[in-house]
Amino acid sequence: MNSISPSNNTPIPALEWPTDQEPIVILHGDTRDIIRRLPDNSFQCVVTSPPYWGVRDYGVEGQIGAEAELDVYLDTLVDIFREVRRVLKPEGTFWLNIGNTYSSGGRKWRQEDDKNKGRAMSYRPPTPPGLKKKDLIGVAWLLALKCQRDGWYLRNDIIWYKPNCQPESVKDRFTVAHEYLFLFSKSEHYYFDQEAIKERTTNGNGLKNKRSVWSINTEPCPDAHFAVFPKGLVRPCILAGSRPNDVILDPFYGVGTVGIVSGELSRLCVGIELKQEYIEIADKRTAAVQPALIPAE
Ligand SMILES: C[S@@+](CC[C@H](N)C(=O)[O-])C[C@H]1O[C@@H](n2cnc3c(N)ncnc32)[C@H](O)[C@@H]1O
């Protein structure tokens, strides 16, 4: 495994990019610091799922998602995604997975759940100004519209329907069984291989343009105590947004699902992740595609 240490505050040159021999490079650190050091127009496609607001405690200093104020969380992500736009090629696409959340109604913490250990929270963000206890905050759309106003072309809101979603004990609303996947482009015209992701017609005799509701089960990852991307959610994004040997970026790499799918589809991948423990898990999961790890300073 190749291991390269980028010095503090210096640009990270293309020399350190993934190659056929080392198809994955993981950059360890805070995305806010790392991404601004990556060169302009260098990635074909970005696929990511940032931490949701007040949903998970990753237990690492500098984690995003633990901001006391919703606007600070949104602005932090919009700033990072502006950098994503800079490093994306003009013909590139950005696929953003995010779910909605409810206001906490003043609860300060959440107990550990046996089935879902990452849901234990030592804090809960307060109800945002103007909202009430029990309100659906609509974080996903707030973020998507802020990104649009910041310069992104917002091209699709894809509903990721989860047939095996977590049951909820609520009695006065429906169980939430979906999240969003937003498709953004940097330019008005961009690379999009519609043919690569066509789906069967209802009678099974032909193919049609893929629809905007995708039914995909969540996939457990026993090593990680949080929800990882199902590979089935990432695959269409990479197939439609890139060609073999293109470089894909995930600025919130987690345990490396985007790297695995990139490798399976003969793409190269750069991941940025803050938590060393997750990088080690990602490294194990992507061993088949021989990832290169760039450690922290
Ligand atoms: C929703 S998870 C991503 C999961 C990933 N899609 C997968 O399949 O494994 C979000 C990730 O963002 C990481 N993270 C949180 N704050 C970060 C920061 N400031 N810089 C880089 N990574 C961060 C967390 O450690 C976590 O691994």
The ligand as an SDF file (V2000), in Angstrom:
LIG
                    3D

 27 29  0  0  0  0  0  0  0  0999 V2000
  -23.0030    9.4470    6.3950 C   0  0  0  0  0  0  0  0  0  0  0  0
  -21.3260    9.0290    6.6970 S   0  0  0  0  0  0  0  0  0  0  0  0
  -20.7500    8.5440    5.0990 C   0  0  0  0  0  0  0  0  0  0  0  0
  -20.9220    7.0850    4.8730 C   0  0  0  0  0  0  0  0  0  0  0  0
  -20.3920    6.6360    3.5070 C   0  0  0  0  0  0  0  0  0  0  0  0
  -21.2770    7.0910    2.4560 N   0  0  0  0  0  0  0  0  0  0  0  0
  -20.2440    5.1190    3.4530 C   0  0  0  0  0  0  0  0  0  0  0  0
  -20.8710    4.4530    2.6240 O   0  0  0  0  0  0  0  0  0  0  0  0
  -19.4940    4.6070    4.2840 O   0  0  0  0  0  0  0  0  0  0  0  0
  -20.5640   10.5930    6.9200 C   0  0  0  0  0  0  0  0  0  0  0  0
  -19.0590   10.5390    7.1880 C   0  0  0  0  0  0  0  0  0  0  0  0
  -18.5620   11.8600    7.2810 O   0  0  0  0  0  0  0  0  0  0  0  0
  -17.4650   11.8460    8.2010 C   0  0  0  0  0  0  0  0  0  0  0  0
  -17.1860   13.2230    8.6400 N   0  0  0  0  0  0  0  0  0  0  0  0
  -17.8380   13.9690    9.5640 C   0  0  0  0  0  0  0  0  0  0  0  0
  -17.3020   15.1940    9.6580 N   0  0  0  0  0  0  0  0  0  0  0  0
  -16.2730   15.2470    8.7740 C   0  0  0  0  0  0  0  0  0  0  0  0
  -15.3240   16.2420    8.4090 C   0  0  0  0  0  0  0  0  0  0  0  0
  -15.3230   17.4400    9.0010 N   0  0  0  0  0  0  0  0  0  0  0  0
  -14.4110   15.9460    7.4500 N   0  0  0  0  0  0  0  0  0  0  0  0
  -14.3890   14.7070    6.8610 C   0  0  0  0  0  0  0  0  0  0  0  0
  -15.2540   13.7100    7.1700 N   0  0  0  0  0  0  0  0  0  0  0  0
  -16.2020   13.9810    8.1120 C   0  0  0  0  0  0  0  0  0  0  0  0
  -17.9220   10.9060    9.3030 C   0  0  0  0  0  0  0  0  0  0  0  0
  -16.8310   10.4180   10.0600 O   0  0  0  0  0  0  0  0  0  0  0  0
  -18.6380    9.8170    8.4710 C   0  0  0  0  0  0  0  0  0  0  0  0
  -17.7570    8.7920    8.1600 O   0  0  0  0  0  0  0  0  0  0  0  0
  1  2  1  0
  2  3  1  0
  2 10  1  0
  3  4  1  0
  4  5  1  0
  5  6  1  0
  5  7  1  0
  7  8  2  0
  7  9  1  0
 10 11  1  0
 11 12  1  0
 11 26  1  0
 12 13  1  0
 13 14  1  0
 13 24  1  0
 14 15  1  0
 14 23  1  0
 15 16  2  0
 16 17  1  0
 17 18  1  0
 17 23  2  0
 18 19  1  0
 18 20  2  0
 20 21  1  0
 21 22  2  0
 22 23  1  0
 24 25  1  0
 24 26  1  0
 26 27  1  0
M  CHG  2   2   1   9  -1
M  END
$$$$
